[in-house]
Amino acid sequence: MTKKATTNATVDPAVVKKEFEDMIATGRKSLQEAFLNGTEAAEKAFKSNSETLKANYEKAVAESKSGFEKVVKAFEGSQFYDKNSAEAFVKSGNVAVEKSEKIGVALIDFGTERWQEVFNVTKTLAETEDYAKAVEVQTEYAKTSMQNYVSDVSKFNSLVADAAKSVVEPFGARYASALDVFAKQA
């Protein structure tokens, strides 16, 4: 029978702790770098898609305006064509397109700005070494996100109310004159 050789080597706990901390720090840095690279790639893709969306939206608005003008011209030769009503309709249609374009651009900007905030906070959190700092960043993000949301909803309400008022306005004079005609006949 043979006895196994045993070693009486001592392990210094400070050395083990240091090696473990170094290993965790290296792993954390690698994870941070991977996360930041992924965030940057997502941000670039989002920006590219946002720009494409804006360009396509502007193209759709231009095509809608052109189509609207063609429809109006097609009706001009009709026996049912009433110049005063048609002018109110055209003016209202143009205002509707203009206002909806402003609302659409505001919505696209809202989404783009919110995602940009998310990317910025994500990068900051990934680079943060301190837990308290991370909580502070998240708390500030939550606070400003809510403030921005309330501000933007108020802005959208104003845009929609203005659009509704502006679209109906051209018909006001037509309704008033029609009401006068009916009142005189009664």
N, C-alpha and C positions, 0 to 999 in steps of 0.2 A: 504494500500500500504506500502510496505517495501522498505526501501532504501538499496541498496547494500553497503556492507561495503567496504570501500576503504582503502588501506594501503598507507601510505606516506613513504614507505621504499625508501631509496635512493640507487641507484646503482652506485658503484664506477667504472668509466670508466677504470681506471688502472687495477682493478681486472678482469674486463671482457676481456680486452686486453690480460692480462697475461694468463687467462684461454684459450682464443682463440689461442694464440701462442703455449701454451703447447699441445693443441689438434692437431694443425697442425704439430708440431714437432714429436709428437707420431705417427701420421699418416704417416709422411714422413719417419720416421725410419722403420715403419712396411713395407712400400712400398719398401724402399731400401733393407731391409732384404729379402723380397720376390723376388725382382728382382735379387739380388745377388745369392740367392739359385737357381733360375731358370737358371741363367747364368752358375753357377757351374755344374748343371745337364746337360745342353746342351754341355758344354765343355767336361765333362766326356764321354758323348755319342759320341761326335765327335772324341775324342781320340780313343775310343774303335773301332769305325767304321773305322778310319784311319788305325789303326794297322791291322784290318781284311783286308782292301783293299790292303795294302802293302803285306801281307802274300799271299793273293789270286793272286796278280800280280806276285810275285816271283814264285809261283806254276805254273801259266800260262806260264811264260817265260821258266821254266825248261821243261814243257811238250812240248812246241814249239820246243825247241832244240832237244829233244828226237825224236819228229815226223820228224823233218828235217833230222836228221841222218838216220832214217828208210827209208825215201824216197830216199835218196842218195844211200843207200845200195841196194835198190830194183832196181835201174837203172844200177848198176854195171854189172849185168849179161846180160843186153840188148845189141843187136847188134849195136845199135846206140850210145853206150857209148863211149865217147872220154875222155880218162883219163885227158888230159891237160885242156880241157874245164870244165870237171867235178870238177877238183881241184880248178879252178878259181871260179866256181859256189859255191862250198862248202865254200871256204874262204870268198867269198863275202856274202854268207848267214850267216856265223858265225859272221862276222863283223856287218851285219845288225841287227842280234839279240842282239849283245853286245851293239851297239849304241842305238838301240831302248829301251833297258833296261835302259841305262843311262838317256835317254830323259824321259822315263816314271817315273823313280824315281825322277828326277828333277821336273817334273810336280806335282807329289804327294807331294813332299816337299814344293813346291811353294804354293799349296793350303792349306796345313797344317799350314805353317808359317803365311799365310795371315789370316786364321781363328783364330789362336792363338793371333795375334795382335788385332783382333776384340774383342775377349774375354777379353784381358787385358785392352783395352780402355773402354769397357763397364763397367768393374768392377771399373776402376778409376773414370769414370763419375758418376756411382751410388754412390760412396763414397764421391764425391766432394760436399762440402757444398756451395762453392762460385761460382757464375755465371761466373765471370772473369776467374777463374781457369778452369772451364768447357770449355769455349771458347778456352783457351790456349791449353788444352789437345786435343780438336778436331782439332785445327789448326795444331798442331804438328803431329797428326796422319795423317791428309791429306797430309802434306808435306812429311813425311817419307814413306807413302804408295806410293806416286807418284815416289819417288826416288827408292824404292824397285822394283816397277813395271818396270821402265825403265832399271834398272840393270838386272832384271830377263829376260826381253825380249831380251836384248843383249846377255845374257848367253844362252838362247834358240836358238837364231840365230847362235851363234858359234857352239853349239851342233849339230844342223841340218846341217849346212854347213860341219862340220867335218864328220858327218855320210854319207852325200852324196858323199863326196870325197873318203872316206874310202871304201864304198860299190862298187864304180866304179873302184877303183884302181886295184883289181885283174884281171879285164878284160883288162886292158891296155896292158899288155904283150901279151895276146892272140890276140888282135886286131892288134898290131904292127907286130906280126909274120904272121898273115893272110894277112896283107897289103904287107909285103915283098914277100909272095908267089905270090900274084896277080901281083905285080910289075915285078917280074922275068918272069912271063908267058906272060906279055904284050909286 
